[in-house]
């Protein structure tokens, strides 16, 4: 009688590995928008920047995969490894630069290869430092 009080469990898609999850993410139609958190796969580790940030070559789940260099922020706790599924937060889009340099952002979190219907990818670890205020979406 009171079944309508209970929340239905959201459907979860669990992937066997990060590469499979990334391939699926590419089919979801992510678009590069300011403030968006887009799944990405870490391809290669780069150098340490002058402010203490770590750089990475990532493949964004935009279209068939857009390759670009990104970094963590300097106060970040922890670092991603090659092959990790991460969330790339877009801060700015610079239209007069080549496509691979037009998105300015940072690696915000490590993602689990689990997609929850209506909610998105599960975050396993937050790379965003505590002094960065989270975005409020109304």
Helices and strands as residue ranges (DSSP letters): G 3-5, E 12-14, H 18-26, E 37-48, E 54-60, E 66-71, E 85-93, G 99-101, E 103-116, E 120-126
